[in-house]
Amino acid sequence: MNEPSWRKPVGALLILVVVLLWTVLFASFSDSVATLHWTLQLVYYALAGLAWIWLTPVKPILRWMQTTRWR
């Protein structure tokens, strides 16, 4: 019988921690961004919302959860 893998819950928690840290990082600049024109605010938050997909290690975490390898 296959035992449940501990990697999936740990990986899911790790992804949640990465998203939380990313959110806190960009929200910490909210006072500075609030002084900008609304179009610049829109660009800032759109880029911050999309950039975490490419800049955070979510894909390697998902791969590790499935295969136990980082690469």
Phi and psi restraints in degrees (range 20) as a CNS / XPLOR table:
assign (resid 1 and name C) (resid 2 and name N)
       (resid 2 and name CA) (resid 2 and name C) 1.0 -77.2 20.0 2
assign (resid 2 and name N) (resid 2 and name CA)
       (resid 2 and name C) (resid 3 and name N) 1.0 130.6 20.0 2
assign (resid 2 and name C) (resid 3 and name N)
       (resid 3 and name CA) (resid 3 and name C) 1.0 -83.6 20.0 2
assign (resid 3 and name N) (resid 3 and name CA)
       (resid 3 and name C) (resid 4 and name N) 1.0 148.2 20.0 2
assign (resid 3 and name C) (resid 4 and name N)
       (resid 4 and name CA) (resid 4 and name C) 1.0 -62.4 20.0 2
assign (resid 4 and name N) (resid 4 and name CA)
       (resid 4 and name C) (resid 5 and name N) 1.0 141.3 20.0 2
assign (resid 4 and name C) (resid 5 and name N)
       (resid 5 and name CA) (resid 5 and name C) 1.0 -80.6 20.0 2
assign (resid 5 and name N) (resid 5 and name CA)
       (resid 5 and name C) (resid 6 and name N) 1.0 135.8 20.0 2
assign (resid 5 and name C) (resid 6 and name N)
       (resid 6 and name CA) (resid 6 and name C) 1.0 -81.5 20.0 2
assign (resid 6 and name N) (resid 6 and name CA)
       (resid 6 and name C) (resid 7 and name N) 1.0 -13.9 20.0 2
assign (resid 6 and name C) (resid 7 and name N)
       (resid 7 and name CA) (resid 7 and name C) 1.0 -68.3 20.0 2
assign (resid 7 and name N) (resid 7 and name CA)
       (resid 7 and name C) (resid 8 and name N) 1.0 -34.8 20.0 2
assign (resid 7 and name C) (resid 8 and name N)
       (resid 8 and name CA) (resid 8 and name C) 1.0 -66.8 20.0 2
assign (resid 8 and name N) (resid 8 and name CA)
       (resid 8 and name C) (resid 9 and name N) 1.0 -47.9 20.0 2
assign (resid 8 and name C) (resid 9 and name N)
       (resid 9 and name CA) (resid 9 and name C) 1.0 -66.3 20.0 2
assign (resid 9 and name N) (resid 9 and name CA)
       (resid 9 and name C) (resid 10 and name N) 1.0 -37.8 20.0 2
assign (resid 9 and name C) (resid 10 and name N)
       (resid 10 and name CA) (resid 10 and name C) 1.0 -66.2 20.0 2
assign (resid 10 and name N) (resid 10 and name CA)
       (resid 10 and name C) (resid 11 and name N) 1.0 -43.1 20.0 2
assign (resid 10 and name C) (resid 11 and name N)
       (resid 11 and name CA) (resid 11 and name C) 1.0 -64.1 20.0 2
assign (resid 11 and name N) (resid 11 and name CA)
       (resid 11 and name C) (resid 12 and name N) 1.0 -40.7 20.0 2
assign (resid 11 and name C) (resid 12 and name N)
       (resid 12 and name CA) (resid 12 and name C) 1.0 -62.9 20.0 2
assign (resid 12 and name N) (resid 12 and name CA)
       (resid 12 and name C) (resid 13 and name N) 1.0 -42.6 20.0 2
assign (resid 12 and name C) (resid 13 and name N)
       (resid 13 and name CA) (resid 13 and name C) 1.0 -65.2 20.0 2
assign (resid 13 and name N) (resid 13 and name CA)
       (resid 13 and name C) (resid 14 and name N) 1.0 -38.6 20.0 2
assign (resid 13 and name C) (resid 14 and name N)
       (resid 14 and name CA) (resid 14 and name C) 1.0 -63.4 20.0 2
assign (resid 14 and name N) (resid 14 and name CA)
       (resid 14 and name C) (resid 15 and name N) 1.0 -41.8 20.0 2
assign (resid 14 and name C) (resid 15 and name N)
       (resid 15 and name CA) (resid 15 and name C) 1.0 -63.6 20.0 2
assign (resid 15 and name N) (resid 15 and name CA)
       (resid 15 and name C) (resid 16 and name N) 1.0 -41.0 20.0 2
assign (resid 15 and name C) (resid 16 and name N)
       (resid 16 and name CA) (resid 16 and name C) 1.0 -62.6 20.0 2
assign (resid 16 and name N) (resid 16 and name CA)
       (resid 16 and name C) (resid 17 and name N) 1.0 -38.8 20.0 2
assign (resid 16 and name C) (resid 17 and name N)
       (resid 17 and name CA) (resid 17 and name C) 1.0 -65.6 20.0 2
assign (resid 17 and name N) (resid 17 and name CA)
       (resid 17 and name C) (resid 18 and name N) 1.0 -41.8 20.0 2
assign (resid 17 and name C) (resid 18 and name N)
       (resid 18 and name CA) (resid 18 and name C) 1.0 -61.9 20.0 2
assign (resid 18 and name N) (resid 18 and name CA)
       (resid 18 and name C) (resid 19 and name N) 1.0 -44.9 20.0 2
assign (resid 18 and name C) (resid 19 and name N)
       (resid 19 and name CA) (resid 19 and name C) 1.0 -63.8 20.0 2
assign (resid 19 and name N) (resid 19 and name CA)
       (resid 19 and name C) (resid 20 and name N) 1.0 -41.4 20.0 2
assign (resid 19 and name C) (resid 20 and name N)
       (resid 20 and name CA) (resid 20 and name C) 1.0 -63.1 20.0 2
assign (resid 20 and name N) (resid 20 and name CA)
       (resid 20 and name C) (resid 21 and name N) 1.0 -45.4 20.0 2
assign (resid 20 and name C) (resid 21 and name N)
       (resid 21 and name CA) (resid 21 and name C) 1.0 -64.0 20.0 2
assign (resid 21 and name N) (resid 21 and name CA)
       (resid 21 and name C) (resid 22 and name N) 1.0 -40.0 20.0 2
assign (resid 21 and name C) (resid 22 and name N)
       (resid 22 and name CA) (resid 22 and name C) 1.0 -61.8 20.0 2
assign (resid 22 and name N) (resid 22 and name CA)
       (resid 22 and name C) (resid 23 and name N) 1.0 -43.3 20.0 2
assign (resid 22 and name C) (resid 23 and name N)
       (resid 23 and name CA) (resid 23 and name C) 1.0 -64.0 20.0 2
assign (resid 23 and name N) (resid 23 and name CA)
       (resid 23 and name C) (resid 24 and name N) 1.0 -44.9 20.0 2
assign (resid 23 and name C) (resid 24 and name N)
       (resid 24 and name CA) (resid 24 and name C) 1.0 -63.9 20.0 2
assign (resid 24 and name N) (resid 24 and name CA)
       (resid 24 and name C) (resid 25 and name N) 1.0 -40.7 20.0 2
assign (resid 24 and name C) (resid 25 and name N)
       (resid 25 and name CA) (resid 25 and name C) 1.0 -59.4 20.0 2
assign (resid 25 and name N) (resid 25 and name CA)
       (resid 25 and name C) (resid 26 and name N) 1.0 -51.0 20.0 2
assign (resid 25 and name C) (resid 26 and name N)
       (resid 26 and name CA) (resid 26 and name C) 1.0 -76.9 20.0 2
assign (resid 26 and name N) (resid 26 and name CA)
       (resid 26 and name C) (resid 27 and name N) 1.0 -27.9 20.0 2
assign (resid 26 and name C) (resid 27 and name N)
       (resid 27 and name CA) (resid 27 and name C) 1.0 -71.5 20.0 2
assign (resid 27 and name N) (resid 27 and name CA)
       (resid 27 and name C) (resid 28 and name N) 1.0 -24.6 20.0 2
assign (resid 27 and name C) (resid 28 and name N)
       (resid 28 and name CA) (resid 28 and name C) 1.0 -67.0 20.0 2
assign (resid 28 and name N) (resid 28 and name CA)
       (resid 28 and name C) (resid 29 and name N) 1.0 -18.7 20.0 2
assign (resid 28 and name C) (resid 29 and name N)
       (resid 29 and name CA) (resid 29 and name C) 1.0 -92.8 20.0 2
assign (resid 29 and name N) (resid 29 and name CA)
       (resid 29 and name C) (resid 30 and name N) 1.0 6.9 20.0 2
assign (resid 29 and name C) (resid 30 and name N)
       (resid 30 and name CA) (resid 30 and name C) 1.0 -63.6 20.0 2
assign (resid 30 and name N) (resid 30 and name CA)
       (resid 30 and name C) (resid 31 and name N) 1.0 -33.2 20.0 2
assign (resid 30 and name C) (resid 31 and name N)
       (resid 31 and name CA) (resid 31 and name C) 1.0 -64.2 20.0 2
assign (resid 31 and name N) (resid 31 and name CA)
       (resid 31 and name C) (resid 32 and name N) 1.0 -41.6 20.0 2
assign (resid 31 and name C) (resid 32 and name N)
       (resid 32 and name CA) (resid 32 and name C) 1.0 -69.2 20.0 2
assign (resid 32 and name N) (resid 32 and name CA)
       (resid 32 and name C) (resid 33 and name N) 1.0 -39.5 20.0 2
assign (resid 32 and name C) (resid 33 and name N)
       (resid 33 and name CA) (resid 33 and name C) 1.0 -70.0 20.0 2
assign (resid 33 and name N) (resid 33 and name CA)
       (resid 33 and name C) (resid 34 and name N) 1.0 -30.2 20.0 2
assign (resid 33 and name C) (resid 34 and name N)
       (resid 34 and name CA) (resid 34 and name C) 1.0 -63.3 20.0 2
assign (resid 34 and name N) (resid 34 and name CA)
       (resid 34 and name C) (resid 35 and name N) 1.0 -22.6 20.0 2
assign (resid 34 and name C) (resid 35 and name N)
       (resid 35 and name CA) (resid 35 and name C) 1.0 -84.2 20.0 2
assign (resid 35 and name N) (resid 35 and name CA)
       (resid 35 and name C) (resid 36 and name N) 1.0 -8.8 20.0 2
assign (resid 35 and name C) (resid 36 and name N)
       (resid 36 and name CA) (resid 36 and name C) 1.0 -82.4 20.0 2
assign (resid 36 and name N) (resid 36 and name CA)
       (resid 36 and name C) (resid 37 and name N) 1.0 164.1 20.0 2
assign (resid 36 and name C) (resid 37 and name N)
       (resid 37 and name CA) (resid 37 and name C) 1.0 -62.3 20.0 2
assign (resid 37 and name N) (resid 37 and name CA)
       (resid 37 and name C) (resid 38 and name N) 1.0 152.0 20.0 2
assign (resid 37 and name C) (resid 38 and name N)
       (resid 38 and name CA) (resid 38 and name C) 1.0 -61.7 20.0 2
assign (resid 38 and name N) (resid 38 and name CA)
       (resid 38 and name C) (resid 39 and name N) 1.0 -30.4 20.0 2
assign (resid 38 and name C) (resid 39 and name N)
       (resid 39 and name CA) (resid 39 and name C) 1.0 -69.3 20.0 2
assign (resid 39 and name N) (resid 39 and name CA)
       (resid 39 and name C) (resid 40 and name N) 1.0 -36.9 20.0 2
assign (resid 39 and name C) (resid 40 and name N)
       (resid 40 and name CA) (resid 40 and name C) 1.0 -68.6 20.0 2
assign (resid 40 and name N) (resid 40 and name CA)
       (resid 40 and name C) (resid 41 and name N) 1.0 -35.3 20.0 2
assign (resid 40 and name C) (resid 41 and name N)
       (resid 41 and name CA) (resid 41 and name C) 1.0 -63.0 20.0 2
assign (resid 41 and name N) (resid 41 and name CA)
       (resid 41 and name C) (resid 42 and name N) 1.0 -42.4 20.0 2
assign (resid 41 and name C) (resid 42 and name N)
       (resid 42 and name CA) (resid 42 and name C) 1.0 -60.6 20.0 2
assign (resid 42 and name N) (resid 42 and name CA)
       (resid 42 and name C) (resid 43 and name N) 1.0 -45.5 20.0 2
assign (resid 42 and name C) (resid 43 and name N)
       (resid 43 and name CA) (resid 43 and name C) 1.0 -63.4 20.0 2
assign (resid 43 and name N) (resid 43 and name CA)
       (resid 43 and name C) (resid 44 and name N) 1.0 -44.4 20.0 2
assign (resid 43 and name C) (resid 44 and name N)
       (resid 44 and name CA) (resid 44 and name C) 1.0 -58.6 20.0 2
assign (resid 44 and name N) (resid 44 and name CA)
       (resid 44 and name C) (resid 45 and name N) 1.0 -51.2 20.0 2
assign (resid 44 and name C) (resid 45 and name N)
       (resid 45 and name CA) (resid 45 and name C) 1.0 -71.7 20.0 2
assign (resid 45 and name N) (resid 45 and name CA)
       (resid 45 and name C) (resid 46 and name N) 1.0 -31.7 20.0 2
assign (resid 45 and name C) (resid 46 and name N)
       (resid 46 and name CA) (resid 46 and name C) 1.0 -66.3 20.0 2
assign (resid 46 and name N) (resid 46 and name CA)
       (resid 46 and name C) (resid 47 and name N) 1.0 -45.8 20.0 2
assign (resid 46 and name C) (resid 47 and name N)
       (resid 47 and name CA) (resid 47 and name C) 1.0 -65.4 20.0 2
assign (resid 47 and name N) (resid 47 and name CA)
       (resid 47 and name C) (resid 48 and name N) 1.0 -41.2 20.0 2
assign (resid 47 and name C) (resid 48 and name N)
       (resid 48 and name CA) (resid 48 and name C) 1.0 -64.5 20.0 2
assign (resid 48 and name N) (resid 48 and name CA)
       (resid 48 and name C) (resid 49 and name N) 1.0 -36.0 20.0 2
assign (resid 48 and name C) (resid 49 and name N)
       (resid 49 and name CA) (resid 49 and name C) 1.0 -72.1 20.0 2
assign (resid 49 and name N) (resid 49 and name CA)
       (resid 49 and name C) (resid 50 and name N) 1.0 -32.2 20.0 2
assign (resid 49 and name C) (resid 50 and name N)
       (resid 50 and name CA) (resid 50 and name C) 1.0 -91.2 20.0 2
assign (resid 50 and name N) (resid 50 and name CA)
       (resid 50 and name C) (resid 51 and name N) 1.0 -29.8 20.0 2
assign (resid 50 and name C) (resid 51 and name N)
       (resid 51 and name CA) (resid 51 and name C) 1.0 -66.0 20.0 2
assign (resid 51 and name N) (resid 51 and name CA)
       (resid 51 and name C) (resid 52 and name N) 1.0 -28.3 20.0 2
assign (resid 51 and name C) (resid 52 and name N)
       (resid 52 and name CA) (resid 52 and name C) 1.0 -64.1 20.0 2
assign (resid 52 and name N) (resid 52 and name CA)
       (resid 52 and name C) (resid 53 and name N) 1.0 -23.4 20.0 2
assign (resid 52 and name C) (resid 53 and name N)
       (resid 53 and name CA) (resid 53 and name C) 1.0 -64.1 20.0 2
assign (resid 53 and name N) (resid 53 and name CA)
       (resid 53 and name C) (resid 54 and name N) 1.0 -39.4 20.0 2
assign (resid 53 and name C) (resid 54 and name N)
       (resid 54 and name CA) (resid 54 and name C) 1.0 -93.6 20.0 2
assign (resid 54 and name N) (resid 54 and name CA)
       (resid 54 and name C) (resid 55 and name N) 1.0 -25.1 20.0 2
assign (resid 54 and name C) (resid 55 and name N)
       (resid 55 and name CA) (resid 55 and name C) 1.0 -98.3 20.0 2
assign (resid 55 and name N) (resid 55 and name CA)
       (resid 55 and name C) (resid 56 and name N) 1.0 -12.8 20.0 2
assign (resid 55 and name C) (resid 56 and name N)
       (resid 56 and name CA) (resid 56 and name C) 1.0 -103.0 20.0 2
assign (resid 56 and name N) (resid 56 and name CA)
       (resid 56 and name C) (resid 57 and name N) 1.0 156.5 20.0 2
assign (resid 56 and name C) (resid 57 and name N)
       (resid 57 and name CA) (resid 57 and name C) 1.0 -84.4 20.0 2
assign (resid 57 and name N) (resid 57 and name CA)
       (resid 57 and name C) (resid 58 and name N) 1.0 44.8 20.0 2
assign (resid 57 and name C) (resid 58 and name N)
       (resid 58 and name CA) (resid 58 and name C) 1.0 -69.3 20.0 2
assign (resid 58 and name N) (resid 58 and name CA)
       (resid 58 and name C) (resid 59 and name N) 1.0 -42.4 20.0 2
assign (resid 58 and name C) (resid 59 and name N)
       (resid 59 and name CA) (resid 59 and name C) 1.0 -62.2 20.0 2
assign (resid 59 and name N) (resid 59 and name CA)
       (resid 59 and name C) (resid 60 and name N) 1.0 -45.9 20.0 2
assign (resid 59 and name C) (resid 60 and name N)
       (resid 60 and name CA) (resid 60 and name C) 1.0 -62.6 20.0 2
assign (resid 60 and name N) (resid 60 and name CA)
       (resid 60 and name C) (resid 61 and name N) 1.0 -33.4 20.0 2
assign (resid 60 and name C) (resid 61 and name N)
       (resid 61 and name CA) (resid 61 and name C) 1.0 -65.3 20.0 2
assign (resid 61 and name N) (resid 61 and name CA)
       (resid 61 and name C) (resid 62 and name N) 1.0 -44.5 20.0 2
assign (resid 61 and name C) (resid 62 and name N)
       (resid 62 and name CA) (resid 62 and name C) 1.0 -62.9 20.0 2
assign (resid 62 and name N) (resid 62 and name CA)
       (resid 62 and name C) (resid 63 and name N) 1.0 -40.4 20.0 2
assign (resid 62 and name C) (resid 63 and name N)
       (resid 63 and name CA) (resid 63 and name C) 1.0 -63.3 20.0 2
assign (resid 63 and name N) (resid 63 and name CA)
       (resid 63 and name C) (resid 64 and name N) 1.0 -42.2 20.0 2
assign (resid 63 and name C) (resid 64 and name N)
       (resid 64 and name CA) (resid 64 and name C) 1.0 -63.4 20.0 2
assign (resid 64 and name N) (resid 64 and name CA)
       (resid 64 and name C) (resid 65 and name N) 1.0 -39.4 20.0 2
assign (resid 64 and name C) (resid 65 and name N)
       (resid 65 and name CA) (resid 65 and name C) 1.0 -62.2 20.0 2
assign (resid 65 and name N) (resid 65 and name CA)
       (resid 65 and name C) (resid 66 and name N) 1.0 -34.8 20.0 2
assign (resid 65 and name C) (resid 66 and name N)
       (resid 66 and name CA) (resid 66 and name C) 1.0 -86.6 20.0 2
assign (resid 66 and name N) (resid 66 and name CA)
       (resid 66 and name C) (resid 67 and name N) 1.0 -37.6 20.0 2
assign (resid 66 and name C) (resid 67 and name N)
       (resid 67 and name CA) (resid 67 and name C) 1.0 -122.2 20.0 2
assign (resid 67 and name N) (resid 67 and name CA)
       (resid 67 and name C) (resid 68 and name N) 1.0 -7.4 20.0 2
assign (resid 67 and name C) (resid 68 and name N)
       (resid 68 and name CA) (resid 68 and name C) 1.0 69.7 20.0 2
assign (resid 68 and name N) (resid 68 and name CA)
       (resid 68 and name C) (resid 69 and name N) 1.0 10.4 20.0 2
assign (resid 68 and name C) (resid 69 and name N)
       (resid 69 and name CA) (resid 69 and name C) 1.0 -115.3 20.0 2
assign (resid 69 and name N) (resid 69 and name CA)
       (resid 69 and name C) (resid 70 and name N) 1.0 147.5 20.0 2
assign (resid 69 and name C) (resid 70 and name N)
       (resid 70 and name CA) (resid 70 and name C) 1.0 -85.3 20.0 2
assign (resid 70 and name N) (resid 70 and name CA)
       (resid 70 and name C) (resid 71 and name N) 1.0 -27.2 20.0 2
